[in-house]
Amino acid sequence: MKPRHKRAALILGGLAAFGIATAFVMNALDSNIALYVTPSEVVDGKIPQSKAFRIGGMVKDGSLRRDNLTVHFIITDTLKDVPVAYTGILPDLFKEGKGAVVQGRLNESGDFVATEVLAKHDENYMPPEAQHALDQAQKAQETLKP
C-alpha cells in the first residue's frame, strides 16, 4: 500500500470515528434536554410530544393536597392552570403561592406527572422561567381587559 493510500485511509477512519462520536453526543443531549413551557402553552397544546419538559409558574393557593406519597397541586401563570402530580419529597421551601418549576410529562388524562420539583430559595428570588411565565400571563390579561 502506498503512503498516499495509507494517509487517505487514516483520514477517512478519523472522520468516521469523529462522526460516530458526534452522533452519540447529539443523541445524549437530545434525550436529556427538557424544554420550558408556560401553563398557558400546555393548555393550548403547544408542548413537545412524548418528551419531558418543564413548566414554571406559581403554586395555586388552596390546591396542595397529599394522597399517601403523591402530592397533587396546580401550577398557574395566573391565566391558565395545569394540575400536577408528584411522588417524592418536596423541597423545604415549596409552598402555595410561591414560584416553582416542575419537570415531567403529560399522562393520558392530561395531568402533568412530575419527576422533579424545584422551588425558590429565598424571599426575593423566583426561577427566571416562572417569572417570565407570570409576566407573559399578566401582559395577556392586560390586553384582554376592555
TABEL-V200207 format. One record per residue. N is the residue number from 0. RES is the residue in one small letter. SS is DSSP state (hx for helix, st for strand, lp for the rest). D_LAST is the distance of its C-alpha to the last C-alpha in Angstrom with 2 decimals. Layout:
# TABEL-V200207
((N	RES	SS	D_LAST) (N	RES	SS	D_LAST))
This chain:
# TABEL-V200207
((0	m	lp	82.01) (1	k	lp	81.53) (2	p	hx	79.61) (3	r	hx	77.07) (4	h	hx	76.36) (5	k	hx	76.18) (6	r	hx	73.63) (7	a	hx	71.52) (8	a	hx	71.68) (9	l	hx	70.70) (10	i	hx	67.68) (11	l	hx	66.56) (12	g	hx	67.01) (13	g	hx	64.97) (14	l	hx	62.13) (15	a	hx	62.19) (16	a	hx	62.11) (17	f	hx	59.21) (18	g	hx	57.27) (19	i	hx	57.90) (20	a	hx	56.89) (21	t	hx	53.65) (22	a	hx	52.87) (23	f	hx	53.46) (24	v	hx	51.22) (25	m	hx	48.34) (26	n	hx	48.71) (27	a	hx	48.66) (28	l	hx	45.55) (29	d	hx	43.70) (30	s	hx	44.53) (31	n	hx	43.54) (32	i	lp	40.21) (33	a	lp	37.13) (34	l	st	33.86) (35	y	st	30.77) (36	v	st	27.59) (37	t	st	24.46) (38	p	hx	23.78) (39	s	hx	20.87) (40	e	hx	23.48) (41	v	hx	25.97) (42	v	hx	23.84) (43	d	lp	22.98) (44	g	lp	26.76) (45	k	lp	26.98) (46	i	lp	30.00) (47	p	lp	33.61) (48	q	lp	35.70) (49	s	lp	38.76) (50	k	lp	38.41) (51	a	lp	37.68) (52	f	st	34.45) (53	r	st	32.60) (54	i	st	29.33) (55	g	st	27.94) (56	g	st	25.50) (57	m	st	25.74) (58	v	st	27.99) (59	k	lp	25.88) (60	d	lp	27.12) (61	g	lp	29.39) (62	s	lp	29.85) (63	l	lp	33.23) (64	r	st	36.21) (65	r	st	39.71) (66	d	st	41.85) (67	n	lp	45.34) (68	l	lp	45.00) (69	t	st	41.58) (70	v	st	38.43) (71	h	st	35.15) (72	f	st	31.78) (73	i	st	28.20) (74	i	st	26.81) (75	t	st	23.04) (76	d	lp	20.68) (77	t	lp	18.19) (78	l	lp	16.40) (79	k	lp	19.48) (80	d	st	22.97) (81	v	st	26.47) (82	p	st	29.52) (83	v	st	32.47) (84	a	st	36.17) (85	y	st	38.62) (86	t	st	42.33) (87	g	lp	43.89) (88	i	lp	43.79) (89	l	lp	40.47) (90	p	lp	40.40) (91	d	lp	41.16) (92	l	lp	37.86) (93	f	lp	35.76) (94	k	lp	33.62) (95	e	lp	30.50) (96	g	lp	27.50) (97	k	lp	29.19) (98	g	st	28.84) (99	a	st	30.99) (100	v	st	31.85) (101	v	st	33.64) (102	q	st	35.76) (103	g	st	36.94) (104	r	st	36.29) (105	l	st	34.51) (106	n	lp	36.94) (107	e	lp	37.27) (108	s	lp	35.04) (109	g	lp	32.09) (110	d	lp	32.72) (111	f	st	33.21) (112	v	st	36.79) (113	a	st	37.11) (114	t	st	40.35) (115	e	st	39.33) (116	v	st	37.00) (117	l	st	36.35) (118	a	st	35.01) (119	k	lp	34.24) (120	h	lp	37.37) (121	d	lp	36.49) (122	e	lp	33.90) (123	n	lp	32.39) (124	y	lp	32.45) (125	m	lp	30.16) (126	p	lp	31.15) (127	p	hx	29.59) (128	e	hx	28.38) (129	a	hx	26.64) (130	q	hx	25.03) (131	h	hx	23.82) (132	a	hx	22.35) (133	l	hx	20.47) (134	d	hx	19.21) (135	q	hx	18.03) (136	a	hx	16.27) (137	q	hx	14.52) (138	k	hx	13.41) (139	a	hx	12.23) (140	q	hx	10.20) (141	e	hx	8.58) (142	t	hx	7.82) (143	l	hx	6.41) (144	k	lp	3.81) (145	p	lp	0.00))
